[in-house]
Amino acid sequence: MANNIIETALSKIKEIIEIIPSELRLVALFMIISAILIGLSMVKSDPTIDILYPEHNQKVDRHFIIKGKSSNINNATESNYYIVMFDKDGDCYSQGKLNISKSGEWSKTLSVGEAWGDKTATIKVVSVPSHNNAICTEDIKSLTKGVSLLTEVIIDIQSEQTN
């Protein structure tokens, strides 16, 4: 499909260039290429955030560091990025805002109480519009309207520290 679009576009450009007097063709071609490049520069890529550590189904202590990498994050956007944990019952707990470096790397220390020991939890990174005051619903069973899931990982929290 993409090849057909490119072939059609090149065919149309050729048709346009052929009707232009030969002495102006180079200028016309330059203008067409400039317009295409300007259009491409206006296309925005969606932000991506990956959790690098812990990995899916990894065992962690009750105090651990979560690390990740992001791309296409504009710190001036109208969204903020948060870590949210869901326990095995599906209850939602915000773990705070992510501070993403200019290189896109981020990390955050998480600590959970003894009640979380020997349980499975889901860590989610979410995008929260700046006008939202809440991340989790009042019944703490889900994310509020407008909050978007970017990535998640399931972990096993150990009750005793592992060496």
PyMOL commands that set and color helices and strands:
alter all, ss='L'
color gray80, all
select helices_A, chain A and resi 2-19+22-41+114-116
alter helices_A, ss='H'
color red, helices_A
select strands_A, chain A and resi 48-53+58-60+63-71+79-86+92-97+105-111+119-129+148-157
alter strands_A, ss='S'
color yellow, strands_A
deselect
rebuild
show_as cartoon
